[in-house]
Amino acid sequence: MRRGSAPTMKDVAQEAGVALGTVSKVFNNGSVGEDYRRRVLAAAERLGYQVNSYARGLKTNRTYTVAVVLPNIINPFFALLAQNLCQALTKRGYRMFLSITDFDPAAEQRYIHMAQQNQVDGIIGLTYNPDLQVADKVPFVSFDRYVSPDVPCVASDNFGGGQLAAKKLVELGCGRLLFLRIGSPVAGESEKRRNGFETFCRGAGVEYDTLYLCDSDGYEPFRTFLQTHIHQGHLDYDGIFCCTDVLTLEIQKMLSELGIHAPRDVQLIGFDGTAIHMGRAPECSTIVQPIPLLAETCVDILLKGDKSDLPSLICLPVSYAPGGTTQDPV
């Protein structure tokens, strides 16, 4: 490389010790081994090589931009999903255009139209609009929501996660269980957490109740419900499965204010496992979603040329992690 001149793809190939064609495949999202991809990207970073996305787009008729539509990035799960999607796209030479909808169905549709008008190469969306319209010409991958038979949906095994939570509570000695959920009234894959929970309880002959609230109801109905189920200082339930870790921590706080403490008086399990993916110990026992794998799968499917062989639902496995709100053996 000449001093003062910008590095070229040929310079990157020489630095990485690979053929020029390999470098081209890496920067054009071609098929190449992961070891070669890492070597090329590392060499490009060392040399300060910048891909000319505009020129590459003219050549390939692509923008190398993907729109991601999420409700917010205040929720730890959504924030981690956005981060992992960005990393997965960057690794493949794409940029991410993030839209925040605040759970507004009309805003979701506006952002989808705007993304299409800006001619992005695809859209990944976690949406709550049951009538969402997406143009056929724009590749779309839905996260956690069924849109249509032609739109692939990527989700965790919510049903299996619900079963696992109930099974774990029973294994830990709980005899009367409660499922608590707050969320959107729009049907989604996350509703299967309750289905899995109830299926296990019925099959195992375990007594259980459920309380299912919409976001607009707020948290206070939970407090009222819990208060009515405390008799002589004891809660009627000894095991509670909450639909998210955020709700689990809120319920733990409420119960503590009512004189009921976890895990001594009641055992709690949440769902998401975001703390683990942030390199921290979980704040509550939880069913862990594989967030990095979810993001990688969304991106792989979106950029896949032929989607005709894809199932309408791609379901990824979950796992259990103790976090102090259950009496797990040491």
C-alpha positions as CSV (number, residue, x, y, z in Angstrom):
1,M,0.0,0.0,0.0
2,R,1.4,3.4,-1.0
3,R,1.9,5.8,1.9
4,G,-1.0,8.3,2.1
5,S,-3.2,6.4,-0.2
6,A,-6.5,4.7,0.9
7,P,-6.3,1.0,1.3
8,T,-7.8,-1.2,-1.4
9,M,-9.4,-4.6,-1.5
10,K,-6.1,-5.9,-2.9
11,D,-4.3,-4.5,0.2
12,V,-6.9,-6.2,2.4
13,A,-6.3,-9.6,0.6
14,Q,-2.6,-9.3,1.0
15,E,-2.9,-8.4,4.7
16,A,-5.3,-11.3,5.4
17,G,-3.3,-13.7,3.3
18,V,-6.3,-14.7,1.1
19,A,-7.3,-14.3,-2.5
20,L,-8.8,-11.1,-3.8
21,G,-12.0,-13.1,-4.7
22,T,-12.4,-14.1,-1.0
23,V,-12.3,-10.5,0.1
24,S,-14.9,-9.6,-2.5
25,K,-17.2,-12.4,-1.3
26,V,-16.9,-11.2,2.3
27,F,-17.8,-7.6,1.5
28,N,-20.6,-8.7,-0.9
29,N,-22.1,-11.2,1.6
30,G,-21.1,-14.2,-0.6
31,S,-20.5,-17.7,0.6
32,V,-17.2,-18.0,2.5
33,G,-15.9,-19.9,5.5
34,E,-16.2,-18.1,8.9
35,D,-12.4,-18.3,9.4
36,Y,-11.8,-16.5,6.2
37,R,-14.5,-13.9,7.0
38,R,-12.9,-13.1,10.4
39,R,-9.5,-12.8,8.8
40,V,-10.7,-10.4,6.1
41,L,-12.7,-8.3,8.5
42,A,-9.7,-8.1,11.0
43,A,-7.4,-7.1,8.1
44,A,-9.8,-4.4,6.9
45,E,-10.0,-3.0,10.4
46,R,-6.2,-3.0,10.9
47,L,-5.8,-1.2,7.5
48,G,-8.7,1.2,8.0
49,Y,-10.4,-0.1,4.9
50,Q,-13.9,1.3,4.3
51,V,-16.3,-0.4,1.9
52,N,-17.8,2.1,-0.6
53,S,-21.4,1.1,0.0
54,Y,-22.8,3.5,-2.6
55,A,-20.6,2.1,-5.4
56,R,-21.3,-1.4,-4.2
57,G,-25.0,-0.7,-4.2
58,L,-24.9,0.6,-7.8
59,K,-23.1,-2.6,-8.9
60,T,-25.4,-5.0,-7.0
61,N,-28.7,-3.1,-7.1
62,R,-28.8,-3.1,-3.3
63,T,-28.7,-0.4,-0.6
64,Y,-27.0,-2.7,2.0
65,T,-29.4,-1.2,4.6
66,V,-31.9,-3.1,6.7
67,A,-34.8,-1.5,8.6
68,V,-35.4,-2.8,12.2
69,V,-38.8,-1.9,13.8
70,L,-39.0,-2.3,17.6
71,P,-41.5,-1.1,20.2
72,N,-38.7,0.6,22.3
73,I,-35.2,0.1,23.5
74,I,-36.0,0.9,27.2
75,N,-37.0,-2.7,27.8
76,P,-33.7,-4.6,28.3
77,F,-34.8,-7.4,26.0
78,F,-35.6,-5.1,23.1
79,A,-32.3,-3.2,23.7
80,L,-30.3,-6.4,23.6
81,L,-32.1,-7.6,20.5
82,A,-31.4,-4.4,18.7
83,Q,-27.7,-4.5,19.6
84,N,-27.4,-8.1,18.4
85,L,-29.2,-7.4,15.2
86,C,-26.9,-4.5,14.6
87,Q,-23.9,-6.7,15.2
88,A,-25.2,-9.5,12.9
89,L,-25.9,-7.0,10.1
90,T,-22.6,-5.2,10.5
91,K,-20.7,-8.5,10.3
92,R,-22.4,-9.1,6.9
93,G,-21.6,-5.6,5.6
94,Y,-25.1,-4.1,6.2
95,R,-26.2,-1.0,8.0
96,M,-29.2,-0.9,10.4
97,F,-31.9,1.7,10.3
98,L,-33.8,1.5,13.6
99,S,-37.4,2.7,14.1
100,I,-39.0,2.9,17.5
101,T,-42.8,2.7,17.5
102,D,-43.8,2.8,21.2
103,F,-46.3,0.0,20.6
104,D,-48.3,2.3,18.2
105,P,-49.8,0.2,15.3
106,A,-50.2,3.3,13.1
107,A,-46.6,4.2,13.7
108,E,-45.5,0.7,12.8
109,Q,-47.3,1.0,9.4
110,R,-45.8,4.4,8.8
111,Y,-42.3,3.2,9.5
112,I,-42.8,0.1,7.2
113,H,-43.9,2.4,4.4
114,M,-41.0,4.8,5.0
115,A,-38.6,1.9,5.0
116,Q,-40.0,0.6,1.7
117,Q,-39.8,4.1,0.1
118,N,-36.1,4.4,1.1
119,Q,-35.6,1.1,-0.7
120,V,-34.0,-0.9,2.1
121,D,-33.0,-4.5,1.3
122,G,-35.3,-5.9,4.0
123,I,-37.2,-5.3,7.2
124,I,-37.0,-7.1,10.6
125,G,-39.9,-6.2,12.8
126,L,-41.5,-6.8,16.2
127,T,-44.9,-5.4,15.5
128,Y,-48.3,-5.2,17.2
129,N,-50.5,-4.2,14.2
130,P,-52.8,-7.1,13.3
131,D,-53.5,-5.5,9.9
132,L,-49.8,-4.7,9.0
133,Q,-49.3,-4.3,5.3
134,V,-45.9,-5.1,3.8
135,A,-45.1,-5.0,0.1
136,D,-44.2,-8.4,-1.4
137,K,-41.1,-6.9,-3.1
138,V,-39.4,-6.1,0.3
139,P,-38.1,-9.1,2.2
140,F,-39.7,-9.1,5.7
141,V,-38.9,-11.2,8.8
142,S,-41.2,-11.0,11.8
143,F,-40.0,-11.5,15.3
144,D,-42.4,-13.1,17.8
145,R,-45.5,-12.2,15.7
146,Y,-47.4,-14.0,13.0
147,V,-48.0,-11.7,10.1
148,S,-48.9,-14.0,7.2
149,P,-48.0,-17.5,5.8
150,D,-45.5,-15.8,3.5
151,V,-43.7,-13.9,6.2
152,P,-41.3,-16.1,8.3
153,C,-41.5,-15.6,12.0
154,V,-38.5,-16.1,14.3
155,A,-39.2,-16.8,18.0
156,S,-38.0,-18.6,21.1
157,D,-39.7,-21.8,22.2
158,N,-42.3,-20.0,24.3
159,F,-44.5,-23.0,24.8
160,G,-41.5,-25.1,25.9
161,G,-40.3,-22.3,28.2
162,G,-43.7,-22.2,29.9
163,Q,-43.6,-25.9,30.5
164,L,-40.0,-25.7,31.8
165,A,-40.9,-23.0,34.2
166,A,-43.8,-24.9,35.7
167,K,-41.8,-28.1,35.8
168,K,-38.9,-26.4,37.6
169,L,-41.2,-24.9,40.2
170,V,-42.7,-28.3,40.9
171,E,-39.3,-29.9,41.1
172,L,-38.3,-27.3,43.7
173,G,-41.2,-28.3,45.9
174,C,-44.0,-25.9,44.8
175,G,-47.6,-27.3,45.0
176,R,-49.8,-24.4,44.0
177,L,-48.7,-22.3,41.1
178,L,-49.7,-18.9,39.6
179,F,-49.0,-17.5,36.1
180,L,-48.9,-13.7,35.8
181,R,-48.8,-11.8,32.5
182,I,-49.1,-8.2,31.3
183,G,-48.7,-7.3,27.6
184,S,-50.4,-6.5,24.3
185,P,-53.9,-7.8,23.5
186,V,-52.5,-8.6,20.0
187,A,-51.8,-12.3,19.6
188,G,-48.2,-13.3,19.5
189,E,-45.8,-16.2,20.2
190,S,-45.2,-15.0,23.8
191,E,-48.7,-16.0,24.6
192,K,-47.6,-19.6,24.3
193,R,-45.7,-19.2,27.6
194,R,-49.1,-19.4,29.4
195,N,-50.2,-22.3,27.2
196,G,-47.1,-24.3,28.0
197,F,-47.4,-23.5,31.7
198,E,-51.1,-24.6,31.8
199,T,-50.4,-27.8,29.8
200,F,-47.7,-29.0,32.2
201,C,-49.9,-28.2,35.3
202,R,-52.9,-30.0,33.9
203,G,-50.8,-33.0,32.9
204,A,-49.0,-33.2,36.3
205,G,-52.2,-32.6,38.3
206,V,-50.8,-29.4,39.8
207,E,-53.3,-26.8,41.1
208,Y,-52.8,-23.4,39.4
209,D,-54.3,-20.0,38.6
210,T,-53.6,-17.3,35.9
211,L,-53.9,-13.6,35.8
212,Y,-53.7,-12.1,32.4
213,L,-53.6,-8.2,32.0
214,C,-53.2,-5.8,29.1
215,D,-50.6,-3.1,29.2
216,S,-53.3,-0.4,29.7
217,D,-54.3,-2.1,33.0
218,G,-51.0,-1.2,34.7
219,Y,-49.5,-3.1,37.6
220,E,-52.0,-2.2,40.4
221,P,-54.4,-5.1,39.6
222,F,-51.5,-7.4,40.4
223,R,-51.2,-5.9,43.8
224,T,-54.9,-6.1,44.5
225,F,-55.0,-9.7,43.4
226,L,-52.0,-10.7,45.6
227,Q,-53.5,-8.9,48.6
228,T,-56.7,-10.9,48.3
229,H,-54.7,-14.1,48.3
230,I,-52.7,-13.5,51.5
231,H,-54.3,-15.1,54.5
232,Q,-52.7,-15.0,58.0
233,G,-49.4,-13.8,56.6
234,H,-49.2,-16.6,54.0
235,L,-49.7,-16.3,50.2
236,D,-52.0,-18.9,48.7
237,Y,-49.3,-19.7,46.1
238,D,-45.8,-21.0,46.7
239,G,-44.6,-20.8,43.0
240,I,-45.1,-18.0,40.5
241,F,-44.2,-17.8,36.8
242,C,-44.1,-14.3,35.3
243,C,-44.1,-13.7,31.6
244,T,-40.9,-11.5,31.7
245,D,-38.0,-10.8,34.1
246,V,-39.2,-7.2,34.4
247,L,-42.6,-8.3,35.7
248,T,-40.9,-10.8,38.0
249,L,-38.8,-8.1,39.7
250,E,-41.9,-5.9,40.0
251,I,-43.9,-8.7,41.6
252,Q,-41.0,-9.5,43.9
253,K,-41.0,-5.9,45.1
254,M,-44.8,-5.9,45.6
255,L,-44.8,-9.1,47.6
256,S,-41.9,-7.8,49.8
257,E,-44.0,-4.7,50.6
258,L,-46.8,-7.1,51.6
259,G,-44.5,-9.1,53.9
260,I,-44.0,-12.0,51.5
261,H,-40.4,-12.7,50.5
262,A,-38.8,-14.7,47.8
263,P,-37.6,-17.4,47.8
264,R,-38.4,-18.1,51.4
265,D,-42.2,-17.7,51.2
266,V,-42.7,-18.0,47.4
267,Q,-40.5,-19.0,44.5
268,L,-40.5,-16.9,41.3
269,I,-39.4,-17.6,37.7
270,G,-39.3,-15.0,35.0
271,F,-38.6,-15.1,31.2
272,D,-35.9,-13.5,29.0
273,G,-32.6,-13.9,30.8
274,T,-31.3,-10.5,29.6
275,A,-28.9,-10.0,32.5
276,I,-27.0,-13.2,31.4
277,H,-26.5,-11.8,27.9
278,M,-25.1,-8.6,29.5
279,G,-22.5,-10.6,31.4
280,R,-24.2,-10.3,34.7
281,A,-25.7,-12.7,37.2
282,P,-29.5,-13.0,36.7
283,E,-31.5,-10.8,39.1
284,C,-34.2,-13.5,39.2
285,S,-34.5,-17.1,38.2
286,T,-35.5,-17.1,34.6
287,I,-36.1,-18.9,31.3
288,V,-33.3,-17.7,29.1
289,Q,-34.0,-16.7,25.5
290,P,-31.0,-17.2,23.1
291,I,-30.9,-13.5,22.0
292,P,-27.7,-13.6,19.9
293,L,-28.9,-16.7,18.1
294,L,-32.4,-15.1,17.6
295,A,-30.7,-12.0,16.0
296,E,-28.4,-14.1,13.8
297,T,-31.3,-16.3,12.6
298,C,-33.4,-13.2,11.7
299,V,-30.6,-11.8,9.6
300,D,-29.7,-15.1,8.0
301,I,-33.3,-15.6,6.9
302,L,-33.8,-12.0,5.7
303,L,-30.7,-12.2,3.5
304,K,-31.4,-15.7,2.2
305,G,-32.1,-15.7,-1.5
306,D,-34.7,-18.5,-1.8
307,K,-37.2,-18.5,1.1
308,S,-39.6,-21.0,-0.4
309,D,-38.3,-23.9,1.8
310,L,-38.6,-22.0,5.0
311,P,-41.3,-22.9,7.6
312,S,-43.6,-20.1,8.7
313,L,-42.2,-20.4,12.3
314,I,-38.6,-20.8,13.2
315,C,-38.5,-21.7,16.9
316,L,-35.3,-21.6,18.9
317,P,-34.6,-23.5,22.2
318,V,-34.6,-21.8,25.7
319,S,-32.9,-22.8,28.9
320,Y,-33.3,-22.3,32.7
321,A,-31.0,-20.3,34.9
322,P,-31.3,-19.9,38.7
323,G,-31.1,-16.3,40.0
324,G,-31.9,-16.1,43.6
325,T,-35.8,-16.1,43.5
326,T,-35.9,-20.0,43.7
327,Q,-34.6,-22.5,46.2
328,D,-32.2,-24.3,43.8
329,P,-29.8,-26.7,45.4
330,V,-26.2,-25.4,45.7
